[in-house]
Amino acid sequence: MIFLAFLLIAAMLATLFILIKGLVNMAQTTSQDLENTGDGPSPRALKSQKLMQQRILLQAVAIAIIAIILMMMSAKG
């Protein structure tokens, strides 16, 4: 159970780290990134999408760990 608690904390901290990286990336967006006269999305937009996908994955991992902890706790009692 302690191992799962440490995994949960690690997943939550990783989620927070990726969230902050995404916010910093968004804050550094320039008007040139927004106008984007080239084909397809700008490199900054691609990075933003990748960070969002990583954040969602880490949130899913954290929720799965919480579900496992709750199932283990309900099985004990």
C-alpha positions in Angstrom: 0.0 0.0 0.0 2.9 2.4 0.8 4.4 1.6 -2.6 1.1 2.7 -4.3 1.0 5.9 -2.2 4.5 6.8 -3.5 3.5 6.0 -7.0 0.4 8.2 -6.6 2.5 11.1 -5.3 5.0 10.6 -8.2 2.2 10.6 -10.8 0.7 13.8 -9.2 4.0 15.6 -9.2 4.7 14.6 -12.7 1.3 15.9 -13.7 2.0 19.2 -12.0 5.4 19.5 -13.7 3.9 18.9 -17.2 1.1 21.4 -16.4 3.6 24.1 -15.4 5.6 23.3 -18.6 2.5 23.7 -20.6 1.6 27.0 -19.0 5.1 28.4 -19.6 4.9 27.2 -23.2 1.5 29.0 -23.6 2.9 32.2 -22.0 5.8 32.3 -24.4 3.4 32.2 -27.4 4.1 35.1 -29.8 1.8 36.8 -32.2 3.8 35.2 -35.0 2.9 31.7 -33.6 -0.7 32.7 -33.6 -0.8 34.1 -37.1 1.2 31.1 -38.5 1.4 31.8 -42.3 2.9 28.4 -43.0 1.3 25.0 -43.7 0.0 23.2 -40.6 0.4 24.1 -36.9 3.3 26.0 -35.6 6.1 24.2 -33.7 4.9 25.8 -30.4 1.3 24.6 -31.1 2.7 21.1 -31.7 4.6 21.2 -28.4 1.5 22.5 -26.6 -0.5 19.5 -27.9 2.2 17.1 -26.9 2.3 18.5 -23.4 -1.5 18.3 -23.1 -1.4 14.7 -24.2 1.3 13.9 -21.6 -0.7 15.6 -18.9 -3.9 13.7 -19.7 -2.0 10.4 -19.7 -0.4 11.2 -16.3 -3.8 12.2 -14.9 -5.2 8.8 -16.1 -2.3 7.0 -14.4 -3.0 8.9 -11.1 -6.7 8.1 -11.3 -6.0 4.4 -11.9 -3.7 4.3 -8.9 -6.4 5.9 -6.8 -8.9 3.3 -8.0 -6.5 0.5 -7.1 -5.9 1.9 -3.7 -9.7 2.2 -3.1 -10.3 -1.4 -4.2 -7.6 -2.6 -1.9 -9.0 -0.7 1.0 -12.5 -1.9 0.4 -11.3 -5.5 0.1 -9.6 -5.3 3.5 -12.7 -4.0 5.3 
